[in-house]
C-alpha cells in the first residue's frame, strides 16, 4: 500500500504543476511517509518545483555566509567590551586577594535576609561582654580578602568538581584570578584562559594558559551544518613544577624478578595521575581518527572552555555564593516537576480505572 502511494506521488511529480489531481496525489504521497523512515522527498517533487527549491538552497547558503560574518562581528564586539569589563574584574581580583578593602558604600547591598537580620537585632544587643570580647578577637583575626574564592567555585560547579582532586586543592588556594583574552582583529578567531597564581611552592609559573582556536565559517562540503562559532582545537602550556610537586604524575614501585638468576629488584616509575592540572595538557586534534574516549575528552574540554568564558569568569561571585547554581537548579526542577505532573496524571488515571474495575465486580467477588 505504501509503495503504491509513493509511486502515485512520483507520477504526480512527473505530470507537473498544472494538474490539481496530480498535486493532490503528490500531497497524499508526502503525507503517507511523514511517520515512516525518511526518503528523498525531493525526488517526489515536480521538476519545476524542485528547480525552485534549489534556488532556495542557494539563498540559504548566502544567508549562512552572512550569519558567519555576523558571528565574526560579535566576536569583535566581545573583544571590545572585554577591555571595558576588565577594570571591574581587576577590582574584583583586588578585593578577593585582599589588596584593596572596599568602602562601606561599595559594600552596601540590599538582600532578602535584611528583614531577618532586623528581627534579630534586639537579640544581638543583649550579647554579653565576654561575647563582645570574642567578637573583637575575631575581628583582629579577620582573614585577608576572600579566602579560597576560586577553589570554592571549583567545588560548587559539577563540571569542575569532577576534575578536582584532593591534592589539587592546596594549589588552587593560590589561584587569585582567571581572565579571558580574545584574539586581535588581524588574528584567527580564538580566546585564551589565563589562570593567575600567587607565588607558591608547587610551580614557578605566575600564569597558566589554555588557548582555544575557533572556527566561524560554513563547511564547504556541508554548509547547512553551520550553527555559529565552534571550538576546533586547544593548546595548553608547560607547567614548571618544583621538584617532587607535580600532581599530574605519581610514583609507583614495582618488583621485577630476573628470569635467569631469580634475583628481585624494586623499580620506581612515574605514571599519569588524575588532576585538574591535566587541563593544561589537552588531547591534541590529530589529522587521523581519534578513538571514542579521546573524542569525548576533547569535547568535554571544549565545553569546559566555553563554560569558563561565558559563565564562570563573568559571574564568579554568583558561583561563589551558589546563587548561579540555584538559578540553574530551579530551571531544571521546573522541567522535572512538569514531567512528574504528567506521571501523576497517568497514575491517577490508572487509579480511576482500577476503582471502576472494582465497582464493576460482582458482589460475590467483593465479598471474597
N, C-alpha and C positions, 0 to 999 in steps of 0.2 A: 504494500500500500504506500509506504513512504517513498519507495523507488519510483512508483508511477507519478506521485505528486511532484517529485523533483524533476522528472522528465517533462511533465506538463509545464513546470516553471521555466525550464530551459527552452522549451519550444516557444513559450510566450516571449522569451527574450529575443529569439530569432525573428519573430514577427514584427518587432519594432514597437514604437510607442503610439501608433495610430489606432490600434485595435483595443478598445476598452476591455473586451473579454480576455484578450491576451494579458493585459496588465492585471486583471483580476486573478487570472491563473498564476501569474508571477507572484502576486502578493500571498496567495494561498500557499504557494510552494515555500516562500520565505517563512511564513507563519508556522508551517509544519516542522521546520528544522530548528525553531527557536530553542527548544529544550533538548535537542539531540546533539551529539558530538559535532563540533564546528566543521563546516565545509567551506569551500571557496565561494562565498556569496557573490563575488564579482563575476564569476562565470555565469551566473543566472541573470545578470543584468542585460538589458538591450544594449546593443553596440553604441548607440548614441548616448545613452545614459552613462555607460562605462567610460566613454570618452570625457564626459563632463566631470565624472568622479576623479579621473586622472588630473584634470585641471585643478580640482580642489586640493589634491595632494601636493601639487606644485605650490599652491598658495600656502599650504600647511608648512612646507619646507621653508618658504620665505619667512613665515611667522616664527618658526623655530630659530632661525638665524637672528631674527630681530630680538627674540627672547634672550638668546645668548649675549647679545650686545647689552641688553638691559641689565643682566646679572653682572657683567663686567663694570658697568657704571655704578651698580650698587656696591661692588667691591671698592671702587674708588671713593664712594661716599663713606663707607665704613672706615677706610683708611683716614679720610679727612676728620671724621668725628672721633676716631681713636685718639688723635692728638688733642682734641678738646676735652675728652674724658680723662686724659692722663693726669692732669693736676688733681682731680678728685681722687683717683686711685693712689696717687703719691701721698695725699693727705691721709688716706685710709692706712697705707703702709706705715706712716709715721706714728699714727695712733696705736696701731697693732703692736709695733715694736717698742713703743714707749718713748720714742724720740721726741714726741710732742704730746703735751697734756691738753685736751680740748677744754675750751672755756665753758662756763656754766650755760651760756647762751647756746653753744653748739651741742651741749648735752641735753637741752630741753626737748622732751619728746612725750607727746600725749599717747597713752596706751590704755587698753581696756582694763588694766589692773589698777588704774589710779583710784577708782571708786573703792575697790577692796582695800587699798593702802590707806585711804581716808578713814575707813571704818576702823582700821587697826591703829590709827594714830593715837587714840586715847590710851590704848594698852602700851604703846611704845613710851608714852610719857611716864608710865609707872615703873619703869625699869629701875633696878636697884643701883646704888653707887658702884657696887662690885661689878655689875654688868657693864656699867659705863667705862670702868677701867679696862675691862676686857676688850671693849669696842675700840678704845684708844690704842690698845696694844695691837689690835688687828689692823687699825689704820696705819700704824707705824710699819707694819709688815706687809703693806699693800703691794701686791706684785707689780712688776713693770709691764706696762702695756696690757695686751690681752693674751695671756699665756695660751699656747697650743691652739691658736686661732685656726691655722690651716689644717693641722692634724685633726682637730675636731670635725672639720668639714669632711676630711677623708673618711673618718669613722662613720659619719652620718649617711653619706651617699653610697648606696649599694654598689654602684658601678666601680667606685674607688675602693671601698672597703674589701671587695672581693680580691683586689690586688695587694692589699695591705697585709704585711706580716708583722709579727711581734717585734722582730729585730729591725724593722723599718721605722718604728715609732720614735725611738730616741733621735734618729737622724732628722725626721720631719719636724721635730720640735724646733729645729734651727731654720726651718723654712720661713722667710719673712715676707715674701711677696711672689705673686705669679702675674706675669704680664703677657699680653698678646701683641705681637708686632706684625703688621701687614706688609706685603711686598710693595716696592716702589712702583710708580706708574709704568716705567720702562722695563720692568721685570715680569717674568711669568707669574701668574696668579698663585699666591701662596700665603701662609701665615705661620708664625713661629711662636711657640710657647716658651717663655723664659721663667725658670724657677730660680729665684734669688735666695741664696742661703747666707746666713751669718757665719763667721769663722767657726769651724768645728773640728773635732778630732777624727772625722771619718774620711773626708776627701778635701783636696786643695781647691777645687773649683768654687768660685763665687757664684757662678751662674751655670745651670744645666739647661740645655736647649733641646727642643723637639720641633723640627720643621715639617710642615705638611704642604705638599705640592698639589695644586688643584687644577681641574680642567673644566672650562665653561664654554664648550663648543660642541655642536652636534657631531655624532659619529657619521662619517661619510657613508658607510655601508648601512647604517640603521639610524637615520636622523630622527625618527619619531620616538626613539627611546630616551631622548634628551629631557631631563626633568630639572635642570639647573646645575649649578656647580657641584662637582663631586671630588672628593679626595682620591688621588690616584697613586700617591706614593708618600712616604715619610722617611725622615732621616734623624737619627738621634745624635748623641755626642759621646765623646770619650770621657769617662769619669776617672779622675786621677786619685785613686784610693790611697789612703795611708796604709802602711804595711799591716796586714792582718785585719783590716777593717772592711774589706769587700764583702758585702752581704749578698751579692749575686752569685757567689760560689760558696761551697762548703768543702771542707777537707774530710776525707774518709780514709780509713785504714783497711787494707786487705792483706790477708796472709796468702803467700804463694809457696807451693811445695815444689822443690826441684825433682823432676821426673827420675833422674838417674841416681843422685846421691840421697834423695829423700829429706834433704835439709829444708827447713822452713824459714822464710824471711817475711818481714812486715813491710809493706809498701804503702806509702801515703800518696793520694792523688786528689786533685780538685775536680768537683763535678758541679754542674749548674744548680743553683738554689732558687727557690721561689722568693721573689722580692718585687716591691713596687718599682725599684730602680732598674729592673729589666725593661721598663717602659722606654728607657733611653737607648736600648739596643734592639730595635724592632726587626721584625721579619722583613727581608728585602723583597721588593717586587722584582721577580726574575722574568726573563724572556720566556722561559719554559713553563710548563704547567706545574702548579703547586698542588700539594696534597690537600685533602679536605681540612685537616687540622690547621695547616698554615693559612689557608684562606679564611677560616673562621677567626684565627688570631689576628690576622691583618684587618678584617672587617671590624672586629671589636676595637682594635687600636684606632681606626678611623673614627669610630663612634665616640670614643673617649676624647679624642682631639676636638671634635665638634662640641662635645659637652663642656669641656674646659672653656672653649672660646665663647660659646653662646650663652652659657648658664653660670658656671662656677665663677669665672673672673668678674663678669658684670654684677652678679648678685651675691657675692661672697658672704656678706653679713647675714643674709636671709637663710643661707645654708648653715651658717654657724649657729644661729638661733633655732633652726629647724622649721621656720615659717615657710620656706620654699618647699620643704618636704611635705608639710601639712597640706599645702595647696595641691600638690601632685596626688597625695593620698586621697584627698577629698574628691578629686575628679574621678579617680579610679573607683572609689566607693560608690559614687553615684551610678556609675555604669553597672557595678555589681548588684546594687540594690534593684536596678531595673530588671536585671536577669532574674534575681530572686523573686521579684513580683510575678514574673511570668511563671516561675516554678510553682509559686504558691497558688497561683490561679489554677495551674494544672492539677495540683494536689487537691484543691478544693473541688474541682470538677470531678476528680476521681472519687472523692469522699461522697459527693452528692449521688454519684452513680451507685456507689456501694449501698448508701442508705435506701435508695429507691429499690435496689435489688432485695434488701432485707424486707422492706414493706410489701414487696410483691410476693414474698414467700408464703406458702400455705401456713395456716395456723399450726398444723402438726409439726412443721419444720421449726417454727419459732419455739414451740414448747421443748423440743429436743435440745 
